């Protein structure tokens, strides 16, 4: 039997995502009520510019006083899609204090202060859901947090930023340079006027922190994530990747150590074999590859950004939280029981592709090989091309630690026959 009294929802932010949340709540009101067991009512919308016309939202619901809105006391769920650290953090904790559960899409805040927010939700017996914070419409957080709760996740490997994937895909498929591909992404609306958060990996790093924390039941903050942007990736790197049967993606990689005693989280460009499922992810799409003991390999794929896709994830959380309100329960909170340490990048073990500019004369390869051997880095393949006294030497290693590789490169730079290190790129996804 459906309850007639509606559940009241406060919406913080009415931009690209917030406006879609409001639209879907209105146009799908009957379906949402049937799925929840009670109608949901948009009780207020907090914005910065109240004079802006917002189709489908009655002007009397619009306010600039977000604090007063979340303090009302009759609000059941607060949907936070304003982003950033403050005032979002204070508004969310205030919502808990005044009896509301929270649905958020705020990856930056969750990556920085997720533990404190979970603690506040738990203290007040409220829900904190945030499916939309990672990978847009793709169901990912709930499968990790609930569907795989009985399994042991060992690795999460993914493309979690559509802007960077669009740029790298264009560079791969058309031979365009980085700036040319970025300009096209900007013209199409995939890249912001200031694309730094995307292309320098900040956005993906926040998502990696959230994924690692959930997957490994341990606290991982944004500062724990190694981050390397993709602005230095060149057409020559793609040519080298193609010679190896690979392509290049900006990856978020979260791993449990082989001994199970630590975890790592990192974001950087990497070569992946064309045979790997992530290699075929094109355009602005996202995909995340999960490896676990019992389930084996799983891949989640779909649109990772945009108003409607992200709003879909927000509404999915809204339905779950409203159901919990009706039943007087809460969903899963933070699971950090393993309390595993987060290791630094120096301890990460993977393969490497190193391109060196060297003198084209006898003995160079032997010198380079001696340096690799002296640092305990085993060479898999070597390719050398020379012309007019100069040569390009490409070395692909077997698995080695980042620290060992760093020492190797430092020693290579000291050789008289090595003119420079053109590029270094990790090889993942074997």
N, C-alpha and C positions, 0 to 999 in steps of 0.2 A: 504494500500500500504506500502510495507516494505522500510525503509530507507536503503540506500546502505552504507553510511558512518558508520563504526563500532563504537561502544562504547568501550572505552579503559579501561582495568582493570589492576591495579597494585596489585600484590600478595606479601604480606609481610610474609615470612615464607614458607618453602617447606618441612616440615616434614611429619608426618603420615597424617595429615589432608590436609595441603597445596598441597602435591603431588596429592592427590585424587581430590582436587578442580581443579587443572590444567588438570588432566586426563579427568574428566567429561566435562570440558569446551571444550576440544578438540574432544572427541568422540561423544558428543551430540551437537556439534556446530550448526547443522542445526535445530534441535528441539528447542534449546535455542533461536536462531534467530527468529524462527516462533512464539514462545511464547512471546518474547519481542517486536518484530516489527522492529528489527535491529540486525545485527550481533554483537557479542561481541568478542573482540580481547584481548588476553593476551599481554599486552604491556611491562611488566617487572616483574621480580621475584627477590626479595631481600632475600639474604641468608647470613649465616655466613661463610660457607665453599664453595666457588665457584668452587673448583676443583672436588667436588663430582659429579659423573654422575647422571643425572636426566632424566629418560626415558621420551621421548615425549616433552621435553622442550628445545628449541634451546639455545645453549650456549650463543648466543649474547643477549638473554633476561635476563641473570643472572647477578646480581650485588651485591656488598656488601654495596653499598651506598644507604640505604633505604631512607635517608633524601632527597637526590637528586631525587630519583624516585617519591616521593610524591609531590615534588615541581615542577614537570615538567610543570604543567599547562594544559596539554592536557589529563590528566587522568580523567576519569569520575567517576570511583568507585575504592576505595582502599579496598582490602580484607585483614584484619589483623588476622593472625592465629599464631603469634609468642608467645603470652601469656605474663604473667608478667606485672608489672607496668610500668617500663621504660626499653627500649625506646618507648614502645607501646603508652603510653599516649601522649608523645610529637609528635610522628609520626601521630597519629590520629588527633590531633588538627592542626598540620601543613597541613594535607590533606584538612581539612575544609577550612583553610585559602587560599589554592591554588585551590579551586573550585571543590574538589572531595567529593562525599558522601562516607560513610564508612559502610562496613559489618564486624562485629567482632565476634569472638568466645571467647572473653577474659572475663571470669566470674569474675576473681579476680579484674581486673581493673574496671569493671562495678559496682561491689559490693562496691568498695571503692570510686570511683569518677564518678559514673554514672550521677549525677546531673550536674557536671561541663562539662562533655562531651556532654550531651543533650543541655546545654546552648550554648556551642560552635557551635554545629550543627545548632541550631536555629538562632544564630547570623549571620551565613553565609548562611542561607537558604538551608541547606543540610540535607540529611537523615543519621540517625544512626540506623542500624538494627543489631540484635544480637540473632536471634533464636537459633543459635548453642551454645550459652553460657550456656544453661540449657537443660539437658536431651537429648543431641545428636539429633537424627533424629526425635524425637517426636515433632509434632507441638503443642506447648504449649504457647509460648510467644505471638504469633499472635492471637490465640483464646482468651487469656486473655485480650490482648490490644485492639482487634478489635471485635471479635465475641461476647464477653461478655461485650462490652462497655455499653450496655443498661441495664445490670443486676447489681445486688449488690452481690459481692462475699464475703462470710463470712469466708470461711476456705479453705486452700490449704494444703493437707496432702500427702506427697509423698516419694517414694524411688528414690533418684536422684543421687545415686552413685553406679555404677555397681560393682565395686571392693568389697565394703562392703556387698552388697547384695549376691554376690557369696560366700563370706566367711561365712556369717551367714546361708545361705541356706545349705552349706556343713555341718556346725555344726549341723543344725537341722536334715538333712536327713541321715547323716552317724554317728552322735555321736562324730565326730572329735572335738578335742580341737581347741582353737583359732590359736595357732602357726601352727598346722598341716594343717588347712584350709588355712591359709595365705601362707604357703609354696606351696601348690597346686595352689593357685591363681597366685603366682609369676611364677611358672613353666609354666603355661598356658598363661602368658603374660597379665593377668588381673590386676596384681599389679605391681607397679614400684619397682625398687630396694630399694628405700626409700618410703614406703607406708604411711608415716606420714600424708600427706595432705588428704588422703582418710580415713584411719582408725581412725584418731583423729577428723574427721568431718569438717576440714577446707574447703574442696571442697564443701561439701553439704551446709555449712553455707553461702558461697558466693552465691550459687544458691538460697538459701532461701531468702537472702536479695533482690535479683533481683525479685523473684516471689512476695514477700510481697509488694514491691514498686509498681509493676504493678497492682496486685490484689486489693489493698486498696487505690490506688491513693495518696500515701504518700511517703515520702522519708525514706527509710530504708537502712542503711549502714551496712557493715560487722560487725562493732563494736557493732551494736545493737542486733546482733543475739546471743542468748545463744548457747553455743557449748559444747557437751560432746561426747567423742569418744566411741569406742566399744571394746577397747582392754581388758576391764575387764569382758566382757560377758563370762560366763562359761557354760560347759555342764550341770551343776546343774541348772543354770538359764533356760536352754531349757527344762529340766525335769520338773521344776516348771511350765513353760509356758504350757507344754503339759497337765499337771494335770488340768489346767484351760481352756483347749480347745483353746490355743493360740499358736502363734509362736513369734519370736523376729525379728524385723527389725530396721535398723537405719533410722529414719524418719526425714524429714524436715517438720516442722509444722508452718504454718502462720495462725494466727487467728485474727479476729475482736472481741473485747470485747462484751459481751452481751449488754452493754449499748451503744455500737457503738462509744464510745468516745476515744478509744485507740486500738492499735494493739500489737501483740507479734509475735516474730519469734524465732524459736528454732530448734536445731538439737540434737538428742540424741537417744540411743537405747530405744525401747519400745515394750511391749507385745501388740499384736493385735489379736483379735479373728480370728479363722480359717475361720469364715463365712464372714469376710471382704474381699473385692476384692483384697486388697494389699497383703493379706496373701499368695495368690497363685502365686505371682510374683517370679519366680525362676531364678537361675543363675545370670548372669550379666545384666539382664534386669532392666529397670526403669519403674516406673509407678507413675502417679500423680493423686490424687483424689481431685476434686474441688466441693465445696458445695456453691450454690448461691440461692438467693431468688426465682427467676423465673425458672431457669433451673433445680433446684434441685441438684442431684448428677451426676457428669460427671467423667469419668476416661480416662486418656490418657496413652497409654502403648506402649512400643517398646524398641529397642536397644538404650541405653543411651550414648554410647561412641563408639570409633573405627573410623578409617579413613573415610571409605565410608559413614557410617550413619551420621557422623558429617558434612562431605562435602555436603551431601544431604541438610541439613538445611542451610548451607552457600549458596548453589546455589539457594535455594528457596528465600532467602533474596536478592541475586544478581538479580534475575529476577524481583522482586518487585521494587528494587531501580532503575534498568535500565528503567523499565516502567515509573517510576516517572520522570526520567530524560527526557525521550522523550515527556512526557506530560507537562513538566515545573512545576510540583507540587512536594510536599514532603508528605511523610506518617506521621502517628501520631508521635508526639514527647513525651516528658515526661509529664505525667499527675500526678501532685502532689497537686491538689487543696484542698484535705481534710486536709493536714498538720497535721495528727493525731500524737499524741505522741506515742512512742514505749515503752511499759511497760517492766519492768524487769521480770526476771523469778519468783521472789517471788510472783507475782500476778497471775501466771498461775494456773488454776484450772483443775485438772484431777484426775484419780484414781491412786493408788500406790500399788505395790506388795513389801512387806518388809519381808526379811528372817532373823530371829534372832537365834543366838546360845544362849540357856538358860539352866539353871539348871533344871533337871528333878525332880521337887518336887512340892507338893501341894502349891497353892497360886500364882504361877508364872503368870498364865494366867490372874488372877484377877489384879495383879500389872500392867501388860502390858496394859490391857484394861483401867485401871484407868488413865494411862498416856495419852493414846489416847483421852479419854473423856475430860481430863483436858485441852487439846489443841484444842478442838473442832473438832477433826477428827473422823468421824463415821466409825466403822468397818463393812465391808460387810461379810467377811468370815474369819475363823481361822482354820489352820490345824497344829496339833502338833504330832511329832514323837519322842519318847524317847528311850534311850538305855544307860545302864551303868552310870546313874546319869547325863547324858547330853541329851539335846533335841534340835530339830530344830522346831522353831515356825514360821509359815508363816502366815502373816496377809495381807489381801487384803482390802483396804479401799473403801468407797464411795468417791465421788469427794471432793477434798480438795485443798486448795492453797498450793503452794510449800513452802511458808513461814511457814504455820501452820505445814506442814509435817516436815520441818527442825527443828522446835522447839520440835516436838514430838520425833524425833530421838535423838536429843541432850539430852533430858530428859531420854530416854530409856537407853542410854549409862551409865548413872549415877546409874542405878539400880544394886544392888549387884547380882541379879539373872540373869542378862543379860551378857553373856560372850563376846558378840560381835555382830555387825550388818554384816551379811554375804553379803547381797546385797539389793539394793533398785532399783526398776525399775518402770517406769511409765506404765500405761495401757491405750492405746489409741484406737481410731477407733470404738467406740461403735455405 
